[in-house]
């Protein structure tokens, strides 16, 4: 039985927030009826106050009940236990997908003459509570100079850019020599880059337009190629200069500025994908083009460099298929090849990039 009680005790403690409080002055404990006033900025504080300690309400790694209101109440309890009638929030860390799922609060414990509260304007909005999920207690007021209060910015524009190596996943044609296989393998590796402009609502969900480009080129020398009907053989140098471009609407789901270390994000875009190959066949230029519906799905994590600028890795899955190709020859003549189902041109690839994000 004693082991069961020990296990229950450990489990209960693990689920509770991690609290660290230190005080420099000892004062008589306040009762639960005493209100604790919450300040969010030093500019809100009265001229005279005493800082008697600090408290840090954090996450054990197993903490479950840790929404903002709960964590703020824990900070107020610590204030009353140590004789403080006010707290100044010095740091508020928000939950984020790549780290803690809890709100975390650091605060200074303050003693203030209650008469000074009468000289302040009472506002019913706590500027620390920018999370829409937080609710302000009906019996709680926050004292601050209303002239200094600014509503947090939750909407704006966001620009992302990515660049890095890209790898097409399509298989090579059958019947190639070892040299030709190596050539096609190298041709399936290239460089990709993209730029996306988003309008972001509430700092987290946004929609915009994405432009993405893939480039790859190469030349193979002194080759003999037999055409599909077997009646014609071409010998010489062959080259490819491939550009695959995408443009279309994109949707973004990201963490906001309150994720202090960085921001995880997910993107999905659907639009037009165009293919162009400025090839050379035994010294004769041939332009091959095509287009179809394309799709991009990406995920990444950007580390915060400044409050508005972030940098980090991004991986994206990009592609579509071409059902027909248009050939344009040097003399101006053209020919359209309607591909059979087994001969569709596979444009799918994986982009591995370093990305940058800037919030306006």
N, C-alpha and C positions, 0 to 999 in steps of 0.2 A: 504493500500500500504506500509506503513512504517513497518508493521509487516512482510510483504513478504520480504522487503529489509533486515530486521534484520535476518530472517531465512536464506536467501541466504548468508549473510555475515558469519553467524555462520557455515553453511555448508562448505563454502569455506575455512574458517580458520581451520576447523576440518580436511579437506583433505590435508592441507599443513603440512610439517614437523614441529615438535616442536623444536624451536631454543632457546637456552639459551647462552648468551654471556656476559662475564664480562671482563672489562679492568682495568688495574692499571695505565696506562698512556694514556693521550689523545693526538691524533695526527690528522693531517689534512686528510680528506677523500681522497682516491685515485680514479682516474677515471677508467672507464671500460677498457680502453686501457692498463692499467698497469697489467702486468702478475703477477700472484701469484704462487710462486714456492712451490711445494709439496715435503716435506721430509717424509720419512717413518721410520727413525731410527735416534737416537741422533748421532750415529757415522757418519752420512752423513752431519751433520751441520758443517759450517765453524767455525773457532776459535772464531770469534767475532760476536755476535748477541744479540739482546735485545728481551726478552719475554715481551710483553705488555698486554697479556690477554689470555683467553681461550674461546673456543666455543664448544657447544654440539648440534649436529644436530640429533634429535631423532624422535620418533614415538608418535603421539597423541593417537593412538589406532584406528584412522579412516584414517590415512594417506594412500594415494593411489599411488601417483607418488614418489617412494622412492628407485629407483635403485641406484647403487653406484655412477654413474656419476652425477645424479641429486643431491644427498646428498653432494658430493664433491664440486659441483658448489655452493651450498648454503654456505658451509664453506668458499669458496673463496670470495663470496659476503660479508660475515661477516668480513673477513680480510680487504677487501678494505674499507668498511664503517668505520673501526677503524684505518686505516692508516698502516696496516700490508702488507708487500709484500711477505711474506712466511708463510707457516703453517707446523707444525710438527704433523703428525697423531699419537696420543698417544693410541688410541683404535679404533678398527674397528669391530663391531659386525655384523655378517651375519644373513640373514633371516633363520628361522628354523620352522619346522612343528608344534612344540609345543609352539610357542611364536610369536614374532613379524615377520611379513612378509617383513619388511623393513631392509635395510642396515642402521646402525647407526654409527656416527663418532664423536669422541672427538679429538680436536686438540688444540695445542698451537698456538697463534698468535704471529708472529715474525717480527721484523724489522731487515733487513740485508743490509749492504752496497752493492749496485748492482755490484760494481767492483769485489767483491769476487766471484760472479757467474762465472767470466771468468777463475777462477783458478780451476774450477771443470770439471770433465768429464761429458758430457751430454749423458744420456742413454734414450732410448725411451720406457723403460718398467718400470712401476710403481709397485714396489714390494708389495704394498698394494692391488693391483687389481688382486687377485688370482682367482676371480670368472670369469669363461670363458665367462659369459654373458656381462661382462664389456667391454667397448670399449674405447681406448685411443684417445682423440681428436687429430686431425692431427696437430693443431697449438700449442700443448702443449708438453713441454719437462719436464722431471723430472731430477733434478740435484743431483748427488750422486757420490761417489767414486765407479767406476765400479768394483774395486777389492773386495769391501765389499758386492757386490750384489750377492745374492744366489737365484736361482730360487726355488719357493716353491715346496715341495715334494707333489705330488698328487697321487702317486700309492704306494702300499705296501701291507703288510700282516696284517690280523686281526684275532684274536683268541677270540672266545666266549665260555662261559661255563655257564650252568644253572643247578640248583638243587632245588627241592621242591616237595610238595605233588601233587598227581595225582588222578583223579577220572574217572573211566570207566563209560560209559553212557548206557551200554547194560542192558536190563531187566533181572531179575532173572528167572530161569526155573519155570514152573507151577508145582503145586502139592506138594509144600514144606511145612513142618511144620514151626511154628513161629521161632523155634530155628535155623532151616536151613536157613530161610530167613535172620535172623540176621547175620549168618555166611557168606552168599554170599554178603550181603551188605558191611560187613567189608572187604571181599576179593576184592571188586571192588575199594577199596581205597589203594593206595600204594605210593611209592617214585619213582620219575623219575629224571634222570640227562642226560645231553648231552654235547658234545664238538663238536665245528665246527671250521674248519680252512678255512679262505677266502683269496683270492687275490682280493684286492679292487682297482678299477681303478678310478682315480680322487677323491678318498676319499669317494665316495658315493655309487657306485654300485659295487657289488662283486659276485664272484661265488666260490664255494668250496665244501667240503665234510662234511656231518653231521653224527654223531654217537649218537644215542639216546637209552636209556634203561629205562624200567619200571619194578619194582619188587613189588610183593605182595605175602604174604604167610599166612597160618593159619591152624589150626587143630580143628576138631569137634569130640567129643568123644561119644562112645556108640550109634551109629546110626544104624537103620535098613533101608536098601535101596533095593527096588524092581527094578530089571532090566526091560528094555523096553518091553520084551515079557511077563512079568508077571509071568514067571515060576520059576525064580531064585531070591532068597532073600539073601542079604549079610548083616551081622551084625558085627560091630566093630568100630574102629576109622578111620576117613578119614582125609587126609591132602592134601594141595596144596602148591606148591612152584613155582610161576609163574614168568617167565621172558619174556618180549616182547622187542625185539631189532629191531632197524632200522639203516640202513646205506644207504646213497645215495647222489647224487649231490644236492646242495642247492644254492639258489639265495638270495642275500641280497640287500636291498635298505635302506640306512642309511644316516643320516646327518654326516657332516665331523667335523674335529677338530675346525672349526670356530664357531660352535654352543657352546657358552661358558658355559652355564648352564649344558647342557647335550645333548644327542643324541637320537632321536626317530629312530626306525628301524622296518622294515618289512622283514619277511623271508618266503620262501616257498621251500620245498624239496620234491623230489619224488624218491623212491627207494625200496629196499627190506625190508619187515617186517617179522621177524621170531618169532614164538611162541613156548614156551617150558614150560611144566608143569611137574615137578618131583613130582608126586602125590603118595599117599599111600592109598591103598584100603584094609581095614581090615588087616593091617600088611604086605600086599604084595605091592612092589614097581611097579608102572606103569609110564612109561615115555610117555608123549603125546606131539607131535610136529606137526608143520604146518608152512606154509609160503605163502606169496602172495605180491602183490604190496601194498605199503604203502605210506602215504602222511603226511606231517607236514606243517602247516601254523601257523606262530607266529607273535606277535607284542610286542614291549616293549619300555621302556624309561630308559636310563642309565644316571645317574648323574655323572658329571666329578669330579673325585677325584684328579687326576693329568692330565697333558696334554695328556697322553697316556692310562691311566687306568680309567675305568668307572664302576659303579655298579648301578643296578636298577631292577625294577620288569619286569617280562616277562610272558605272557600268550600264550599258544600254543594249537592248536587243532591237535591231533595226531590220526591216525588210519588206518584201512583197514578192510577187512573181510576175513575169512578163509572158503574155500569151501570144504576142506577135512582135516582130522586129521589122524595122524599115531600113533598107540599104540604099544609100545614095552614093553614086559613083562620080568620078572626076568629070565625066562628060555631061553630068546633070541628070542622067537617067536614074530611076528609082525602082525598087522592087520590095514588096511587102511579103514577108514570110509568116504565115499563120501557123504557129507551132502546134504540134500535137501535144496531148496531155503529158506524155512521157518526155517531151522535149522542152517543157516550159523552162524559161531562164530563171533560176533561183537567185534572188538578190539578198537573201537573209544573211546577216552578219552579226558579230559581237563587237561593240565599241568599248575599249578600255581607255578612260580619259582622266585627265586632271581638270577639274572644273572650278570655276569662280562664280560667286554669287554676290550681287550688289543690291541692297535695298535703298530706294530713294525716300 
